[in-house]
Amino acid sequence: MYDPQAVIVVGASAGGMEAFSRLASGLDPALPAAICLVVHITGAEPTAFAARLSRNGPFTAVFPGDGTRLQAGCIYLAPPDRHLVLADSTIRLLYGPRENWNRPAIDPLFRSAAVHYRIRTVGVLLSGLLDDGVDGLRAIQSCGGTTVVQDPSEAMYPDMPQNAVRRGCADHVVSLDAMPELLARLAVSPHGTEPPVPEELLREVAFVEQGAVAYRYGAPDWRETTLACPECGGPLWDKAGKGEMYGCTVGHRFGSDSLAALQDQGIEQALWQALRLLEERGQLQKRLADDESSRGRVTMAEKYRERSEESLSNAERLKQFLQHLRATTN
């Protein structure tokens, strides 16, 4: 083991374990780089995944501790429910605000690598849904690093690679079979000059590292919107006014696709709650009608019965709408 000449940061989501396993098995054993990986997995999967990577590839895959020093020849996996970020030559594991509804998220790793390793950073985005990692790739580019994206045509879930290409954040778009050779070349030949780190990016990375209470938004980098954060309900700010990345003051961040998906989820949840309340109201009004009828109060019984029928009828219509909504979003 020795200090890495380059740092390769990799992000993946749905379909990403299979994609990275294939990539890792083809790596050059002499690759002078450390690899840090964020993949959206939960439960008992991470341990088995790490063992599979170590068994089938030339690099050892480990779950680092907070403060672990980076060494070449290792794959460092983000543990569940912790952001993995880089600070100088060490790894930090942080319980910070979720980004794109995920912890660990890809963007915090990519941004921290961009700031601390600059032209020595290679960012890789593999198969996955929505757009986690795209903002991080842009940060890597802004600091002189290189970005690599899996060819969307071969990705099991092409959203993340496609979003990176569509937003101009992909320096290289290659197949998994061609990626090991490209990474070996990029690790020993950083491209271009090293520009200064943007002030806003420094502030973003420091916020995550220091666990600050509130993010300090500054014009013209962020613009206030009328949108609310789907996690905490606070106001959202639009990064650079491009409608691609949003953040709230406590640090929740969302790409536009992720934000839209969470809004859809919130709408559906609210509608299901409304359905439950309508059905419960219908049942309650029916019981009240039966009670009034048993006491011979015909007028009140009829009144409650009408309310019950109205509530249950509205519930049925809402149920049909929810079925239609699910069919159109699947």
Secondary structure, DSSP 4 states (H G I P E B T S, - for coil): ----SEEEEEEE-TTHHHHHHHHHHT--TT--EEEEEEE---TTHHHHHHHHHHHHSSSEEE-PPTTPBP-TTEEEEPPTT-EEEEETTEEEEE----BTTBSS-HHHHHHHHHHHHGGGEEEEE-S-STTTTHHHHHHHHHTT-EEEEE-TTT-SS-HHHHHHHHTT--SEEE-TTTHHHHHHHHHHS--S--PPPPHHHHHHHHHHHHT-SS----TTTEEEEEEE-TTT-PEEEEETTSSSEEEETTS-EEEHHHHHHHHHHHHHHHHHHHHHHHHHHHHHHHHHHHHHHHTT-HHHHHHHHHHHHHHHHHHHHHHHHHHHHHHHH-
